Amino acid sequence: MHDVAVQEYNQELHVEQHLEVDEKMSLSAAHALVTQLESDIRREIPEISTILTHIESEPATIERPASLERDRQLEVRLRRAAQAFPEILDIHEVFVTRAHNNGADRIQVNCHCTLPDDLPMSKVHEIITALENAFKLDCPEVSRLLIHPEPATDNRR
């Protein structure tokens, strides 16, 4: 699942989301999966009025060594960018995904970032945003960097 958006119109919540399924899955099976997912979401969050799920296929691909090496290089560059921020204690669980949309390679990097427990969220957000900007300047081929901040005393979830 990706590109989840929630809007409020007339005091009602409306969700839009994209769900990638195996390219060999039939439409009826994919639709049944989405119907169950939407039902589960509505049960958990009854304030949601509508959910629109864009179902798309994700080609089953096997990563080639050259692709894996490029991913490792992105991780090295992310860690280098993080060194500019003394508050960042650790970068871990770096995960690089590639999606092929309309012939273009879309790269997303996800990671966990350890920061001091007592750092105020305003500062956490400021640091993470600055890291995102620095990394994307160094790696313009990356379309999105998603950082999960964690306190030093609980940095493995």
Secondary structure, 3 states (H helix, E strand, C coil): CEEEEEEEECCEEEEEEEEEEECCCCHHHHHHHHHHHHHHHHHHCCCEEEEEEEEEEECCCCCCHHHHHHHHHHHHHHHHHHCCCCCCCEEEEEEEEEEEECCEEEEEEEEEEEECCCCCHHHHHHHHHHHHHHHHHHCCCEEEEEEEEEEHHHCCC
